[in-house]
Amino acid sequence: MGYLSYNSSMILCDIGNTSVDLFSEGKRSKCRVEDFDPATFVEDVYYVSVNLSMNERIHGLANWYDLRKLIDWDKYYPSMGVDRVMVCEAIEDGVVVDAGSAITVDVMRNGIYDGGFIALGLYSAHEAYGRLSSALSMSFNFEVDLAKMAKNTPDALTIGFLAPLIEKIERLGKPLYITGGDGQLLSRFFSEAIVDEDLIFTGMNKLIEKGSKC
């Protein structure tokens, strides 16, 4: 492709709407978008971003490489979030659950995207219940038994939101990979899940390696 070359000293960067996640030499760091200045980096930075204003600031910086340009979009769909694509690129076969501000669930079969769906994130679901009624503004109980009927409001909210979601995910097959800020919480309901908080960076690395061979 002639777009970029792979090197071990590179910095990987995942830019969201509110935070910037950096990965370099096996270490991860995070900061707020408003505190982040891309022009201060002299190293090569390979990034994905869903933040339009940050994209404008990065545009023209010669050492910043947009990994969106390396994606084979024929495998996915045009409006699919680039962060979702990256976690899918990390695996060949299995189900990826990214539990962030939204919960995205995607299936890969033999390196081919097989579809997915999007649900409210845990915090967003909690807020949505609270907007319906102040009586429903309660935290989820992540110790609840989803197979039982609830006898209190926190359990009723948790089961009502999570039970259908967990059942749907379990039907999709295995292996199951869970990532994202709420990944550890969600993993409590899956006995054999692989929890990998750095899955997006694994996907970014794999895409870079593919690009360097083209």
N, C-alpha and C positions, 0 to 999 in steps of 0.2 A: 504493500500500500504506500510505502514511502512517507508515512505520516509522522511516525515517532520511533525511537529506538529504546529498547528496554535497558535499564541499568539498575543496579542494586541500591543505589543511594537516592533513588527517586522518592518523592513525597506523594502520597495518595490523599485526595481531598474530596470529601462528600459534603456538599453545601446544601443545606435545607433552608426553609423559610425563616427560621429563628436561630439556628446554630450551625457551626462549621465543625466538622469532624475530620481530624488529620491522623494519618498513619504513616510512620517512618521508622525504619530499622526495628520493627517489631513492637514499637510503642505507639500508643494512641493518646491523643489530646483533643480537647474540645473547648470551644469558646462561642460567645454570642456573635451573631452576624454583625451587629453594630460595632463590635470591638475588633473586627477583622479587617486587615489591610493587605490585599493580595500583592500589592506592589513592593512589599518589604521582603519578598522571597527572591533569593538569587538562585536557588536550586530549581531543577525541573520539577514541576508539579503537574500531576495527572489527575483530572478532576471530573466529577459529575455534579450537576447543579440543577435545582428546581427553582432557584431564586433569580428572577429576571433582573433585578437591580444589581445584584452581584455579578451577573453575567456581563452587564455593561461595563463594570469596573475592570473586569478581567480582559475584556476584548482589547486586543492590541498588545498584550503582554506576551513577549516572545517565548518565555519559559513556561507558560501555562498551556496544557494540552487537553482539549475537550474530548473525553472518551466517547461521547455520543456519536462522534464521527466514525468510530470503529465498529459500531453495532450493526449487525446484519438484521435490518428492520423487517426483512421478509419473514423472519422467524417469529416476530411479535406483531403488535398492531401500532399504528402511528401515534396514538394518543397515550400509549402506555408510559407510565412514569419511568424515567431513566434509572431511578434508584431500585425499582422493582426489577428492571431488566438486569441490573448488576447482580442482585442476589440469585437470580435465575442462572446467570452465566457461571455461577460458582459451582453448580452441580450438573451432573449428566442425567441422573434419574432420581426422582423423589418429589416430595412436596415441601415447598418453602413457605413458612409462615413468618411474616415480618410484622411484629407487634409494636407499632409506633403510634403516631397520632391517628392513623387508620390501621386496621389490621388487614394486610393483603395476604392472600393465599394463592399460590401459583404452583402448577404441576409441570415437571420436565420429564420427557420420555425419550431416552436415547439422544439427549442433547437437543431435542426439539421441544419448543414451548407448546403445551397441550391445553392452555387456558387457565383461568383463575377467577377469583372474585374479590371484592372489597367490602369490608364491614367497618362499622365504627370502631375506633380505638377504645380502650378501657376508660380513659379519662373522658373522652367525648361521649361515650355511652352514659357514664355517671352524670355528666352535665345535662344530657338530654332528659334523663329521668327527673332531675331536679327542676328543669323548666316546666315539666308537666305538672308537678306539685311539690311544694316544699316538704311534704311528708315523705317524698321519695328521694330526697337529697341525702342519701346514705351511701357509705362505702361498700363495695363488693366484699363478700366473704370468700376468700380464696381457699379456705379449708372446707368448704361445703361439699357435701356428697351430691353430685349432680343427678344421681339416679333416684334420689328421694324427693318427695314433695316438701315444700318449705312450710315452716310454721312461724316465721318472722319475716319482717320486711327486707332486711339485708340479704337473707338467703333467697327470698322470692325474686328479688332483682337479679341476683347473681345467676340463679338457675334459668330465669327467663331469658337472659341475654346470652349466657355462655353455653347452656346445654345444646341448643340447636347448632351453634357454631362448632362446638367440639365434635358433635356427631357428624356433621358435614365433612370436617377435616379428616376424621378417622376413616370415612368411607373412601377417601381418595387414594389410600394405599400408603406404602412406606418405601424407603426411609423417610422420616419426617425431620426437617431441619427448622429450628426456631431461632429467630434473631430479633433485633430491635430492642428498644428501651424497656418494654414490658415483657420481653421474652421469657425471663426467669419466672415471672408470675404465671404466665400462660402455660409454661412447661409443666406445672404441677399436675395438670390434667392429662398428661401424656407420659406413660411410663417409659417408653422407649425413644423419646425424642432426643435428637442431638441439638444441644443449645450451643450456638456459635455467634457470639456478639460481633465478630469480625467478618462475617460472611460476605458483606458487601465489598470489603477490601480484597477478599479472595477472588470474587468475581471480577473486580477491576484488574487485578494482577493477571488473571487468565486471559482477559481480553487484550491486555497490553502484550502478553507473550504471543498471542495469535497474530496481532498486528505487526510485531517485530519480525515475524517469519514470512510476511507477505511481501 
